[in-house]
Amino acid sequence: MHDIIELFRKELVCVACLKDNTVKVYISSIYRYSRYAADVKSFDPLKPKSSDLFKWLMFLKKTGTRFLRLGNYQIALKKFFIFAGKLGIIKYNPALDLIPVRKVKSTLNQPVSVKSACELLNSFDQSSWLGSRNFTIVSILWALGLRLSECLDLKIENFDPEYNRPEKVGALLIHGKGLKQRTLFVVDKLYDNLNRYLKLPESPSKNSNFMFPPKQHYDRPVSNDRVLKIIKQTAKEAGIKERITPHVLRHTFATHMYEKGVPAQAISRMMGHVSIEETAIYIHVSEDMKKRALNKITIPGR
């Protein structure tokens, strides 16, 4: 089993070209599955029935594994048995019979109000380069709904400020999950703010430089943990009671776009989602919107 898993690792790295963290998640998942099969000793881990895989997932759930992690395990199983099929070990992928794990909308990621988002932005001291960098990062997270990793992976070459002249419209190339790319437009205040930041003497200038580096270290981006701490500390000092994180800002983006009448399909594409169902997790419908929708319902003859 070990040899097959290591061949699977090479497939993910060399053929699928997945990111290191993604490969680690899939490989650790399959090794954990393999250990479970060895402990149970009632089925061949390379030739299981769908019911065997289901029992393993239920075992994980009972031991406290979160829904998101269960979903990762399920994806890892599907990919692994696709690979096993390529090797001729199995004729049918047993993981295909598994019902997809339904994502649960977290109560922690409630969108913040426009007032709180503006208060957070106004709390950054833009007279300093670090303050301007942090302000621009939060502006992009809120205005474009990027994942934090997508934002911090941006390089100077990913931004085209001359996309539509004389109109102030820029284009930002985003490298998303699974090597998927998408282009988002940068307009209005975000366009001005991003250009202002990039023109600062301390800001990166070469195309290959990361857009948001630690000070004077243009060969790498500021870390995810550092940005999380900056946002948390700034919100606390500003007296903001709402919980604000990069992921909350992503939920806020989706919700605000939906409230403004942007179709869910368009929001899904902007966020780099595979399906509208995934986007629905990020859209929080307010009580006011529900009331307005109910008011539009009419009953013939009444």
MIDOSE-1310 file (N, C-alpha, C; in nm, 2 decimals, decimal comma, always signed):
residues 302
mhdi	+0,08/-0,12/+0,00/+0,00/+0,00/+0,00/+0,09/+0,13/+0,00; +0,20/+0,12/+0,08/+0,29/+0,24/+0,08/+0,34/+0,28/-0,05; +0,38/+0,18/-0,13/+0,44/+0,20/-0,26/+0,34/+0,27/-0,35; +0,21/+0,22/-0,35/+0,11/+0,28/-0,43/+0,08/+0,42/-0,39
ielf	+0,08/+0,45/-0,26/+0,05/+0,59/-0,22/+0,16/+0,68/-0,26; +0,29/+0,63/-0,26/+0,40/+0,72/-0,30/+0,39/+0,74/-0,45; +0,34/+0,65/-0,53/+0,32/+0,67/-0,67/+0,21/+0,77/-0,69; +0,11/+0,76/-0,61/+0,00/+0,86/-0,61/+0,05/+1,00/-0,58
rkel	+0,15/+1,01/-0,49/+0,21/+1,14/-0,46/+0,28/+1,20/-0,58; +0,35/+1,11/-0,65/+0,42/+1,16/-0,77/+0,32/+1,21/-0,88; +0,21/+1,14/-0,89/+0,10/+1,17/-0,98/+0,05/+1,31/-0,95; +0,02/+1,34/-0,82/-0,03/+1,47/-0,78/+0,07/+1,58/-0,80
vcva	+0,20/+1,55/-0,78/+0,30/+1,66/-0,79/+0,34/+1,68/-0,94; +0,37/+1,57/-1,01/+0,43/+1,58/-1,14/+0,33/+1,59/-1,26; +0,21/+1,53/-1,24/+0,11/+1,53/-1,35/+0,00/+1,63/-1,32; -0,06/+1,62/-1,20/-0,16/+1,72/-1,16/-0,11/+1,86/-1,13
clkd	+0,02/+1,86/-1,09/+0,08/+1,99/-1,05/+0,01/+2,06/-0,94; -0,04/+1,99/-0,84/-0,11/+2,05/-0,73/-0,01/+2,12/-0,64; -0,05/+2,21/-0,56/+0,03/+2,28/-0,46/+0,07/+2,19/-0,35; +0,19/+2,22/-0,29/+0,24/+2,13/-0,19/+0,14/+2,11/-0,07
ntvk	+0,07/+2,21/-0,03/-0,02/+2,19/+0,08/-0,13/+2,10/+0,05; -0,18/+2,11/-0,08/-0,29/+2,02/-0,13/-0,24/+1,88/-0,13; -0,12/+1,86/-0,18/-0,07/+1,72/-0,19/-0,05/+1,66/-0,05; -0,01/+1,74/+0,04/+0,01/+1,69/+0,18/-0,13/+1,65/+0,24
vyis	-0,23/+1,73/+0,21/-0,36/+1,69/+0,27/-0,41/+1,56/+0,21; -0,40/+1,54/+0,07/-0,45/+1,42/+0,01/-0,37/+1,30/+0,05; -0,23/+1,31/+0,06/-0,15/+1,20/+0,10/-0,17/+1,16/+0,24; -0,18/+1,25/+0,33/-0,20/+1,22/+0,47/-0,34/+1,16/+0,49
siyr	-0,44/+1,20/+0,41/-0,57/+1,14/+0,41/-0,57/+0,99/+0,37; -0,50/+0,96/+0,27/-0,49/+0,82/+0,22/-0,41/+0,73/+0,32; -0,31/+0,79/+0,38/-0,23/+0,71/+0,48/-0,32/+0,68/+0,60; -0,40/+0,78/+0,64/-0,49/+0,76/+0,75/-0,60/+0,65/+0,72
ysry	-0,65/+0,66/+0,60/-0,74/+0,56/+0,55/-0,68/+0,42/+0,55; -0,55/+0,41/+0,51/-0,48/+0,29/+0,51/-0,46/+0,23/+0,65; -0,43/+0,32/+0,74/-0,41/+0,27/+0,88/-0,55/+0,22/+0,94; -0,66/+0,28/+0,90/-0,79/+0,24/+0,94/-0,82/+0,10/+0,89
aadv	-0,79/+0,08/+0,76/-0,81/-0,05/+0,70/-0,73/-0,16/+0,77; -0,60/-0,13/+0,80/-0,51/-0,22/+0,87/-0,57/-0,26/+1,01; -0,63/-0,16/+1,08/-0,68/-0,19/+1,21/-0,81/-0,27/+1,20; -0,89/-0,24/+1,11/-1,02/-0,31/+1,09/-1,00/-0,45/+1,04
ksfd	-0,91/-0,47/+0,95/-0,87/-0,60/+0,89/-0,99/-0,68/+0,83; -1,09/-0,60/+0,78/-1,20/-0,67/+0,72/-1,21/-0,65/+0,57; -1,12/-0,56/+0,51/-1,13/-0,54/+0,37/-0,99/-0,50/+0,32; -0,97/-0,52/+0,19/-0,85/-0,48/+0,12/-0,86/-0,33/+0,09
plkp	-0,76/-0,25/+0,14/-0,77/-0,10/+0,12/-0,76/-0,06/-0,03; -0,70/-0,15/-0,11/-0,69/-0,12/-0,25/-0,82/-0,16/-0,33; -0,90/-0,25/-0,27/-1,02/-0,30/-0,34/-1,14/-0,30/-0,24; -1,17/-0,18/-0,19/-1,28/-0,18/-0,09/-1,42/-0,17/-0,16
kssd	-1,52/-0,19/-0,09/-1,65/-0,17/-0,13/-1,69/-0,02/-0,09; -1,79/+0,03/-0,16/-1,83/+0,17/-0,12/-1,87/+0,17/+0,03; -1,93/+0,07/+0,08/-1,97/+0,06/+0,22/-1,86/+0,07/+0,31; -1,74/+0,01/+0,27/-1,62/+0,02/+0,35/-1,57/+0,17/+0,37
lfkw	-1,58/+0,24/+0,26/-1,54/+0,38/+0,26/-1,64/+0,46/+0,35; -1,76/+0,43/+0,33/-1,87/+0,50/+0,41/-1,85/+0,48/+0,56; -1,82/+0,35/+0,60/-1,79/+0,32/+0,74/-1,67/+0,40/+0,79; -1,57/+0,42/+0,71/-1,45/+0,49/+0,75/-1,49/+0,64/+0,78
lmfl	-1,57/+0,70/+0,68/-1,61/+0,84/+0,70/-1,69/+0,86/+0,82; -1,78/+0,76/+0,85/-1,86/+0,77/+0,97/-1,78/+0,75/+1,09; -1,68/+0,67/+1,09/-1,59/+0,66/+1,20/-1,52/+0,79/+1,23; -1,47/+0,86/+1,12/-1,41/+0,99/+1,14/-1,51/+1,09/+1,20
kktg	-1,63/+1,09/+1,15/-1,73/+1,18/+1,20/-1,75/+1,16/+1,35; -1,76/+1,03/+1,39/-1,79/+1,00/+1,53/-1,67/+1,04/+1,62; -1,55/+1,05/+1,57/-1,43/+1,08/+1,64/-1,41/+1,24/+1,64; -1,50/+1,31/+1,59/-1,50/+1,46/+1,59/-1,44/+1,53/+1,47
trfl	-1,42/+1,46/+1,36/-1,37/+1,52/+1,24/-1,47/+1,62/+1,19; -1,43/+1,74/+1,15/-1,52/+1,85/+1,10/-1,57/+1,82/+0,96; -1,68/+1,88/+0,92/-1,73/+1,85/+0,79/-1,64/+1,89/+0,68; -1,57/+2,00/+0,70/-1,47/+2,05/+0,59/-1,36/+1,94/+0,57
rlgn	-1,31/+1,89/+0,68/-1,21/+1,78/+0,67/-1,26/+1,66/+0,61; -1,39/+1,62/+0,65/-1,45/+1,50/+0,59/-1,46/+1,52/+0,44; -1,49/+1,64/+0,39/-1,50/+1,67/+0,25/-1,36/+1,64/+0,18; -1,25/+1,69/+0,25/-1,12/+1,67/+0,20/-1,08/+1,52/+0,19
yqia	-1,12/+1,44/+0,29/-1,10/+1,30/+0,29/-1,17/+1,23/+0,17; -1,29/+1,28/+0,15/-1,37/+1,22/+0,04/-1,31/+1,25/-0,10; -1,27/+1,37/-0,12/-1,20/+1,41/-0,24/-1,07/+1,33/-0,26; -1,00/+1,31/-0,15/-0,87/+1,24/-0,16/-0,90/+1,09/-0,20
lkkf	-1,01/+1,03/-0,15/-1,04/+0,89/-0,18/-1,08/+0,88/-0,33; -1,16/+0,98/-0,38/-1,19/+0,97/-0,52/-1,07/+0,98/-0,61; -0,98/+1,07/-0,58/-0,86/+1,09/-0,67/-0,77/+0,97/-0,66; -0,76/+0,91/-0,54/-0,67/+0,80/-0,52/-0,72/+0,68/-0,60
fifa	-0,86/+0,65/-0,60/-0,91/+0,54/-0,67/-0,92/+0,56/-0,82; -0,92/+0,69/-0,86/-0,91/+0,72/-1,00/-0,77/+0,67/-1,05; -0,67/+0,70/-0,96/-0,53/+0,66/-0,99/-0,52/+0,51/-0,99; -0,58/+0,44/-0,89/-0,58/+0,30/-0,88/-0,64/+0,24/-1,01
gklg	-0,74/+0,30/-1,06/-0,80/+0,25/-1,19/-0,70/+0,26/-1,30; -0,62/+0,37/-1,31/-0,52/+0,39/-1,41/-0,41/+0,28/-1,41; -0,39/+0,23/-1,28/-0,29/+0,13/-1,27/-0,35/-0,01/-1,29; -0,48/-0,02/-1,31/-0,54/-0,15/-1,34/-0,57/-0,23/-1,22
iiky	-0,56/-0,16/-1,10/-0,59/-0,23/-0,97/-0,74/-0,26/-0,96; -0,82/-0,16/-0,99/-0,96/-0,17/-0,98/-1,03/-0,13/-1,11; -1,15/-0,18/-1,13/-1,22/-0,15/-1,26/-1,33/-0,04/-1,23; -1,37/-0,02/-1,11/-1,47/+0,08/-1,07/-1,43/+0,15/-0,95
npal	-1,45/+0,28/-0,95/-1,41/+0,37/-0,84/-1,52/+0,36/-0,73; -1,49/+0,30/-0,62/-1,59/+0,29/-0,51/-1,63/+0,42/-0,45; -1,54/+0,52/-0,46/-1,57/+0,65/-0,39/-1,67/+0,73/-0,47; -1,70/+0,69/-0,59/-1,80/+0,76/-0,67/-1,94/+0,74/-0,61
dlip	-1,96/+0,64/-0,53/-2,10/+0,61/-0,48/-2,12/+0,69/-0,35; -2,02/+0,75/-0,30/-2,03/+0,83/-0,17/-2,11/+0,96/-0,20; -2,20/+0,99/-0,11/-2,28/+1,11/-0,12/-2,19/+1,23/-0,08; -2,18/+1,33/-0,16/-2,09/+1,45/-0,12/-2,12/+1,50/+0,02
vrkv	-2,02/+1,53/+0,09/-2,04/+1,59/+0,22/-2,09/+1,73/+0,21; -2,20/+1,76/+0,27/-2,26/+1,90/+0,26/-2,19/+2,00/+0,35; -2,15/+2,11/+0,29/-2,08/+2,21/+0,37/-2,19/+2,28/+0,45; -2,15/+2,31/+0,58/-2,24/+2,38/+0,67/-2,20/+2,52/+0,68
kstl	-2,29/+2,61/+0,66/-2,27/+2,76/+0,67/-2,23/+2,79/+0,82; -2,11/+2,84/+0,83/-2,05/+2,87/+0,96/-2,12/+3,00/+1,02; -2,15/+3,00/+1,15/-2,20/+3,12/+1,21/-2,09/+3,21/+1,25; -1,97/+3,17/+1,24/-1,85/+3,26/+1,27/-1,82/+3,36/+1,16
nqpv	-1,87/+3,32/+1,03/-1,83/+3,40/+0,92/-1,94/+3,50/+0,87; -2,01/+3,55/+0,97/-2,12/+3,65/+0,93/-2,06/+3,77/+0,87; -2,12/+3,82/+0,76/-2,06/+3,94/+0,69/-2,07/+4,06/+0,78; -1,97/+4,15/+0,77/-1,97/+4,27/+0,85/-2,04/+4,38/+0,78
svks	-2,08/+4,48/+0,85/-2,15/+4,60/+0,79/-2,05/+4,68/+0,72; -2,10/+4,76/+0,62/-2,01/+4,86/+0,55/-1,95/+4,95/+0,65; -2,02/+4,99/+0,75/-1,97/+5,08/+0,85/-1,84/+5,03/+0,92; -1,85/+4,90/+0,96/-1,74/+4,84/+1,03/-1,62/+4,82/+0,93
acel	-1,65/+4,78/+0,81/-1,54/+4,76/+0,71/-1,47/+4,90/+0,68; -1,54/+5,01/+0,67/-1,49/+5,14/+0,65/-1,41/+5,18/+0,78; -1,46/+5,15/+0,89/-1,39/+5,19/+1,02/-1,25/+5,12/+1,03; -1,25/+4,99/+0,98/-1,13/+4,92/+0,98/-1,03/+4,98/+0,88
lnsf	-1,07/+5,01/+0,76/-0,98/+5,07/+0,66/-0,93/+5,21/+0,71; -1,02/+5,29/+0,77/-0,98/+5,42/+0,82/-0,88/+5,42/+0,94; -0,87/+5,30/+1,00/-0,78/+5,29/+1,12/-0,63/+5,27/+1,08; -0,61/+5,24/+0,95/-0,47/+5,22/+0,91/-0,40/+5,35/+0,88
dqss	-0,28/+5,37/+0,93/-0,21/+5,49/+0,92/-0,14/+5,49/+0,78; -0,20/+5,56/+0,68/-0,14/+5,55/+0,55/-0,03/+5,65/+0,53; +0,02/+5,72/+0,63/+0,13/+5,80/+0,62/+0,26/+5,72/+0,62; +0,25/+5,59/+0,66/+0,36/+5,50/+0,66/+0,34/+5,39/+0,55
wlgs	+0,45/+5,34/+0,50/+0,44/+5,24/+0,40/+0,37/+5,11/+0,45; +0,40/+5,07/+0,57/+0,33/+4,95/+0,63/+0,18/+4,97/+0,64; +0,15/+5,09/+0,69/+0,00/+5,12/+0,70/-0,06/+5,12/+0,56; +0,00/+5,17/+0,46/-0,05/+5,18/+0,33/-0,06/+5,04/+0,27
rnft	+0,04/+4,95/+0,30/+0,03/+4,81/+0,25/-0,09/+4,74/+0,31; -0,10/+4,75/+0,44/-0,21/+4,68/+0,51/-0,35/+4,74/+0,47; -0,36/+4,87/+0,45/-0,48/+4,93/+0,40/-0,52/+4,87/+0,26; -0,42/+4,85/+0,17/-0,44/+4,80/+0,04/-0,48/+4,65/+0,04
ivsi	-0,42/+4,58/+0,13/-0,45/+4,43/+0,14/-0,60/+4,42/+0,18; -0,64/+4,49/+0,28/-0,78/+4,48/+0,33/-0,87/+4,53/+0,22; -0,84/+4,64/+0,15/-0,92/+4,69/+0,05/-0,95/+4,59/-0,06; -0,85/+4,52/-0,10/-0,86/+4,41/-0,20/-0,94/+4,29/-0,15
lwal	-0,92/+4,25/-0,03/-0,99/+4,14/+0,03/-1,14/+4,17/+0,03; -1,18/+4,30/+0,07/-1,32/+4,34/+0,08/-1,38/+4,37/-0,06; -1,31/+4,44/-0,15/-1,36/+4,48/-0,27/-1,37/+4,37/-0,38; -1,28/+4,27/-0,37/-1,27/+4,17/-0,47/-1,30/+4,03/-0,42
glrl	-1,31/+4,01/-0,29/-1,35/+3,88/-0,23/-1,25/+3,77/-0,25; -1,12/+3,81/-0,25/-1,01/+3,71/-0,28/-0,99/+3,63/-0,15; -0,94/+3,51/-0,17/-0,89/+3,43/-0,06/-0,76/+3,50/-0,02; -0,73/+3,49/+0,11/-0,61/+3,56/+0,16/-0,48/+3,51/+0,08
secl	-0,47/+3,38/+0,06/-0,36/+3,32/-0,02/-0,35/+3,38/-0,16; -0,46/+3,40/-0,22/-0,46/+3,46/-0,36/-0,41/+3,60/-0,35; -0,45/+3,68/-0,25/-0,41/+3,82/-0,24/-0,26/+3,83/-0,22; -0,21/+3,75/-0,13/-0,07/+3,76/-0,09/+0,02/+3,70/-0,20
dlki	-0,03/+3,61/-0,28/+0,05/+3,55/-0,39/+0,06/+3,65/-0,51; -0,01/+3,76/-0,51/-0,01/+3,86/-0,62/+0,13/+3,91/-0,64; +0,17/+3,93/-0,77/+0,29/+3,99/-0,80/+0,26/+4,12/-0,89; +0,36/+4,20/-0,90/+0,34/+4,33/-0,98/+0,30/+4,30/-1,12
enfd	+0,35/+4,19/-1,18/+0,31/+4,16/-1,31/+0,17/+4,11/-1,33; +0,10/+4,08/-1,22/-0,04/+4,04/-1,23/-0,14/+4,15/-1,24; -0,09/+4,28/-1,23/-0,17/+4,39/-1,23/-0,14/+4,47/-1,36; -0,25/+4,50/-1,44/-0,23/+4,58/-1,56/-0,31/+4,71/-1,54
peyn	-0,25/+4,82/-1,50/-0,32/+4,94/-1,48/-0,37/+5,01/-1,60; -0,31/+4,97/-1,72/-0,35/+5,03/-1,85/-0,45/+4,95/-1,92; -0,53/+4,86/-1,86/-0,62/+4,77/-1,93/-0,72/+4,85/-2,01; -0,77/+4,95/-1,96/-0,87/+5,03/-2,03/-0,85/+5,18/-2,01
rpek	-0,77/+5,24/-2,10/-0,75/+5,38/-2,10/-0,83/+5,45/-2,20; -0,88/+5,57/-2,18/-0,85/+5,66/-2,07/-0,93/+5,63/-1,94; -1,03/+5,54/-1,95/-1,10/+5,50/-1,83/-1,01/+5,44/-1,73; -1,04/+5,46/-1,60/-0,95/+5,41/-1,49/-1,00/+5,27/-1,46
vgal	-0,96/+5,17/-1,54/-1,00/+5,03/-1,52/-0,87/+4,95/-1,54; -0,84/+4,88/-1,43/-0,72/+4,79/-1,44/-0,77/+4,64/-1,43; -0,68/+4,55/-1,47/-0,71/+4,41/-1,47/-0,61/+4,34/-1,37; -0,66/+4,25/-1,29/-0,58/+4,18/-1,19/-0,59/+4,03/-1,22
lihg	-0,48/+3,97/-1,25/-0,48/+3,82/-1,28/-0,47/+3,75/-1,15; -0,56/+3,66/-1,12/-0,56/+3,59/-0,99/-0,53/+3,44/-1,02; -0,43/+3,39/-0,94/-0,40/+3,25/-0,95/-0,47/+3,18/-0,83; -0,58/+3,11/-0,87/-0,66/+3,04/-0,77/-0,63/+2,90/-0,74
kglk	-0,72/+2,83/-0,68/-0,70/+2,69/-0,64/-0,69/+2,60/-0,77; -0,61/+2,49/-0,76/-0,60/+2,40/-0,87/-0,54/+2,46/-0,99; -0,45/+2,56/-0,98/-0,39/+2,63/-1,09/-0,49/+2,70/-1,18; -0,61/+2,72/-1,13/-0,71/+2,80/-1,21/-0,68/+2,95/-1,20
qrtl	-0,70/+3,01/-1,32/-0,68/+3,16/-1,32/-0,81/+3,23/-1,35; -0,82/+3,35/-1,30/-0,93/+3,44/-1,34/-0,89/+3,58/-1,34; -0,95/+3,66/-1,41/-0,92/+3,80/-1,42/-1,03/+3,89/-1,36; -1,00/+3,98/-1,27/-1,09/+4,07/-1,21/-1,06/+4,21/-1,24
fvvd	-1,16/+4,29/-1,26/-1,14/+4,43/-1,29/-1,12/+4,51/-1,16; -1,03/+4,61/-1,17/-1,00/+4,70/-1,06/-1,05/+4,84/-1,10; -1,14/+4,89/-1,03/-1,20/+5,02/-1,07/-1,22/+5,11/-0,95; -1,26/+5,24/-0,98/-1,30/+5,34/-0,88/-1,19/+5,36/-0,78
klyd	-1,23/+5,36/-0,65/-1,14/+5,39/-0,54/-1,03/+5,28/-0,53; -1,06/+5,16/-0,55/-0,96/+5,05/-0,54/-0,85/+5,07/-0,64; -0,89/+5,12/-0,76/-0,79/+5,14/-0,87/-0,70/+5,25/-0,82; -0,75/+5,36/-0,76/-0,67/+5,47/-0,72/-0,58/+5,43/-0,60
nlnr	-0,64/+5,35/-0,51/-0,56/+5,31/-0,39/-0,45/+5,22/-0,42; -0,47/+5,12/-0,51/-0,37/+5,03/-0,55/-0,26/+5,10/-0,62; -0,29/+5,19/-0,72/-0,19/+5,26/-0,79/-0,11/+5,35/-0,70; -0,18/+5,42/-0,60/-0,11/+5,50/-0,50/-0,01/+5,42/-0,42
ylkl	-0,05/+5,30/-0,38/+0,04/+5,22/-0,30/+0,16/+5,18/-0,38; +0,14/+5,14/-0,51/+0,25/+5,09/-0,59/+0,35/+5,20/-0,63; +0,31/+5,32/-0,62/+0,40/+5,43/-0,65/+0,48/+5,48/-0,53; +0,46/+5,43/-0,41/+0,54/+5,46/-0,30/+0,68/+5,42/-0,32
pesp	+0,78/+5,49/-0,27/+0,92/+5,46/-0,29/+0,96/+5,32/-0,23; +0,89/+5,28/-0,12/+0,93/+5,16/-0,05/+0,86/+5,04/-0,12; +0,76/+5,06/-0,20/+0,68/+4,95/-0,26/+0,76/+4,88/-0,37; +0,73/+4,75/-0,39/+0,80/+4,67/-0,49/+0,78/+4,73/-0,63
skns	+0,88/+4,71/-0,72/+0,87/+4,77/-0,85/+0,89/+4,67/-0,97; +0,97/+4,57/-0,95/+1,00/+4,48/-1,05/+0,88/+4,39/-1,07; +0,86/+4,34/-1,20/+0,74/+4,26/-1,23/+0,74/+4,13/-1,15; +0,86/+4,08/-1,12/+0,86/+3,95/-1,05/+0,85/+3,97/-0,89
nfmf	+0,84/+4,09/-0,85/+0,83/+4,12/-0,70/+0,69/+4,08/-0,65; +0,68/+4,03/-0,53/+0,55/+4,02/-0,47/+0,49/+4,15/-0,44; +0,36/+4,17/-0,45/+0,29/+4,30/-0,44/+0,29/+4,34/-0,29; +0,28/+4,24/-0,20/+0,27/+4,28/-0,06/+0,37/+4,20/+0,02
ppkq	+0,49/+4,25/+0,02/+0,60/+4,18/+0,09/+0,62/+4,24/+0,23; +0,70/+4,17/+0,31/+0,75/+4,23/+0,44/+0,84/+4,35/+0,39; +0,86/+4,44/+0,48/+0,94/+4,56/+0,44/+1,08/+4,52/+0,39; +1,11/+4,56/+0,27/+1,24/+4,54/+0,20/+1,27/+4,40/+0,17
hydr	+1,17/+4,31/+0,17/+1,20/+4,17/+0,13/+1,10/+4,13/+0,02; +1,14/+4,18/-0,10/+1,04/+4,17/-0,21/+1,04/+4,03/-0,28; +1,12/+3,94/-0,23/+1,12/+3,80/-0,29/+1,02/+3,71/-0,22; +0,95/+3,76/-0,13/+0,84/+3,68/-0,06/+0,73/+3,77/-0,01
pvsn	+0,61/+3,71/+0,00/+0,50/+3,79/+0,05/+0,49/+3,79/+0,21; +0,42/+3,89/+0,26/+0,40/+3,89/+0,40/+0,32/+3,76/+0,44; +0,34/+3,70/+0,55/+0,27/+3,58/+0,59/+0,12/+3,59/+0,62; +0,05/+3,48/+0,60/-0,09/+3,48/+0,63/-0,12/+3,51/+0,77
drvl	-0,04/+3,45/+0,86/-0,05/+3,47/+1,01/-0,03/+3,62/+1,04; +0,06/+3,68/+0,98/+0,09/+3,82/+1,01/-0,03/+3,91/+0,97; -0,09/+3,88/+0,86/-0,21/+3,96/+0,81/-0,32/+3,94/+0,91; -0,34/+3,81/+0,95/-0,45/+3,78/+1,04/-0,44/+3,86/+1,17
kiik	-0,31/+3,87/+1,22/-0,29/+3,94/+1,35/-0,31/+4,09/+1,33; -0,26/+4,14/+1,21/-0,28/+4,29/+1,19/-0,43/+4,33/+1,19; -0,51/+4,25/+1,12/-0,65/+4,28/+1,11/-0,72/+4,27/+1,24; -0,68/+4,17/+1,32/-0,74/+4,15/+1,45/-0,71/+4,26/+1,54
qtak	-0,58/+4,30/+1,55/-0,53/+4,40/+1,63/-0,59/+4,54/+1,60; -0,59/+4,57/+1,47/-0,64/+4,70/+1,42/-0,79/+4,71/+1,45; -0,87/+4,60/+1,43/-1,01/+4,60/+1,46/-1,04/+4,63/+1,61; -0,95/+4,56/+1,69/-0,97/+4,58/+1,84/-0,94/+4,72/+1,88
eagi	-0,83/+4,78/+1,82/-0,80/+4,92/+1,86/-0,90/+5,02/+1,81; -0,97/+4,98/+1,70/-1,07/+5,07/+1,65/-1,20/+5,06/+1,72; -1,21/+4,96/+1,81/-1,33/+4,94/+1,89/-1,44/+4,87/+1,81; -1,41/+4,80/+1,70/-1,50/+4,73/+1,62/-1,55/+4,60/+1,69
keri	-1,67/+4,58/+1,71/-1,73/+4,47/+1,79/-1,75/+4,35/+1,70; -1,77/+4,37/+1,57/-1,79/+4,26/+1,48/-1,66/+4,18/+1,45; -1,68/+4,05/+1,44/-1,56/+3,97/+1,41/-1,52/+3,99/+1,26; -1,39/+4,03/+1,24/-1,34/+4,05/+1,11/-1,21/+3,97/+1,08
tphv	-1,22/+3,89/+0,98/-1,10/+3,81/+0,94/-1,10/+3,82/+0,78; -0,99/+3,78/+0,72/-0,99/+3,78/+0,57/-1,10/+3,69/+0,51; -1,13/+3,58/+0,58/-1,24/+3,50/+0,53/-1,38/+3,56/+0,55; -1,39/+3,63/+0,66/-1,52/+3,71/+0,68/-1,54/+3,81/+0,58
lrht	-1,43/+3,88/+0,54/-1,44/+3,98/+0,43/-1,48/+3,91/+0,30; -1,44/+3,79/+0,28/-1,48/+3,72/+0,15/-1,63/+3,69/+0,16; -1,68/+3,65/+0,28/-1,82/+3,63/+0,29/-1,90/+3,77/+0,27; -1,84/+3,87/+0,32/-1,90/+4,01/+0,31/-1,91/+4,05/+0,17
fath	-1,80/+4,02/+0,09/-1,80/+4,05/-0,05/-1,92/+3,99/-0,12; -1,93/+3,86/-0,10/-2,04/+3,78/-0,17/-2,18/+3,83/-0,13; -2,19/+3,86/+0,00/-2,32/+3,90/+0,04/-2,36/+4,04/-0,01; -2,26/+4,13/-0,01/-2,29/+4,27/-0,06/-2,31/+4,27/-0,21
myek	-2,24/+4,18/-0,28/-2,27/+4,17/-0,43/-2,41/+4,13/-0,45; -2,45/+4,03/-0,38/-2,58/+3,97/-0,39/-2,69/+4,07/-0,36; -2,67/+4,15/-0,25/-2,76/+4,25/-0,21/-2,78/+4,36/-0,32; -2,67/+4,38/-0,39/-2,67/+4,48/-0,50/-2,73/+4,43/-0,63
gvpa	-2,78/+4,31/-0,63/-2,84/+4,25/-0,75/-2,75/+4,18/-0,84; -2,63/+4,16/-0,81/-2,53/+4,08/-0,89/-2,58/+3,94/-0,90; -2,60/+3,88/-1,02/-2,64/+3,74/-1,02/-2,54/+3,64/-0,95; -2,59/+3,54/-0,89/-2,51/+3,44/-0,82/-2,40/+3,38/-0,91
qais	-2,44/+3,35/-1,04/-2,34/+3,30/-1,13/-2,22/+3,39/-1,15; -2,24/+3,52/-1,16/-2,13/+3,61/-1,17/-2,05/+3,62/-1,05; -2,11/+3,62/-0,93/-2,04/+3,62/-0,80/-1,95/+3,49/-0,79; -2,01/+3,38/-0,84/-1,94/+3,25/-0,83/-1,81/+3,26/-0,92
rmmg	-1,82/+3,32/-1,04/-1,70/+3,33/-1,12/-1,60/+3,42/-1,06; -1,65/+3,53/-1,00/-1,55/+3,63/-0,94/-1,48/+3,57/-0,83; -1,54/+3,48/-0,75/-1,48/+3,42/-0,64/-1,40/+3,29/-0,67; -1,40/+3,25/-0,80/-1,33/+3,13/-0,84/-1,38/+3,00/-0,79
hvsi	-1,52/+3,00/-0,78/-1,58/+2,88/-0,73/-1,62/+2,79/-0,85; -1,63/+2,66/-0,82/-1,66/+2,56/-0,92/-1,81/+2,56/-0,95; -1,89/+2,58/-0,84/-2,03/+2,58/-0,86/-2,10/+2,69/-0,78; -2,23/+2,71/-0,81/-2,30/+2,81/-0,74/-2,33/+2,76/-0,60
eeta	-2,34/+2,63/-0,58/-2,37/+2,57/-0,45/-2,26/+2,61/-0,35; -2,14/+2,61/-0,40/-2,02/+2,65/-0,32/-2,04/+2,80/-0,28; -2,08/+2,88/-0,38/-2,09/+3,03/-0,35/-2,20/+3,06/-0,25; -2,31/+2,97/-0,26/-2,42/+2,99/-0,17/-2,38/+2,99/-0,02
iyih	-2,27/+2,92/+0,01/-2,23/+2,92/+0,15/-2,18/+3,06/+0,20; -2,14/+3,14/+0,10/-2,09/+3,27/+0,13/-2,19/+3,38/+0,13; -2,31/+3,35/+0,08/-2,41/+3,46/+0,07/-2,51/+3,44/+0,19; -2,51/+3,55/+0,27/-2,60/+3,55/+0,38/-2,72/+3,65/+0,36
vsed	-2,83/+3,59/+0,35/-2,95/+3,67/+0,32/-3,00/+3,74/+0,45; -3,01/+3,87/+0,45/-3,06/+3,94/+0,57/-3,21/+3,93/+0,59; -3,25/+3,95/+0,71/-3,40/+3,95/+0,74/-3,47/+4,05/+0,65; -3,41/+4,17/+0,63/-3,47/+4,27/+0,55/-3,50/+4,22/+0,40
mkkr	-3,40/+4,15/+0,35/-3,41/+4,10/+0,21/-3,52/+3,99/+0,21; -3,53/+3,91/+0,31/-3,64/+3,81/+0,32/-3,78/+3,88/+0,32; -3,79/+3,99/+0,40/-3,92/+4,06/+0,41/-3,95/+4,12/+0,27; -3,85/+4,18/+0,21/-3,88/+4,24/+0,08/-3,93/+4,14/-0,03
alnk	-3,87/+4,02/-0,02/-3,90/+3,91/-0,11/-4,05/+3,87/-0,08; -4,08/+3,85/+0,04/-4,22/+3,81/+0,08/-4,32/+3,91/+0,04; -4,29/+4,04/+0,04/-4,38/+4,15/+0,00/-4,41/+4,15/-0,14; -4,32/+4,09/-0,22/-4,34/+4,08/-0,37/-4,43/+3,96/-0,41
itip	-4,46/+3,87/-0,31/-4,54/+3,76/-0,35/-4,69/+3,80/-0,34; -4,76/+3,77/-0,45/-4,90/+3,80/-0,46/-4,98/+3,67/-0,49; -5,10/+3,66/-0,43/-5,18/+3,55/-0,45/-5,30/+3,59/-0,55; -5,31/+3,53/-0,66/-5,42/+3,56/-0,76/-5,56/+3,57/-0,69
gr	-5,63/+3,67/-0,71/-5,77/+3,68/-0,66/-5,78/+3,73/-0,52; -5,66/+3,76/-0,46/-5,67/+3,81/-0,32/-5,62/+3,96/-0,31
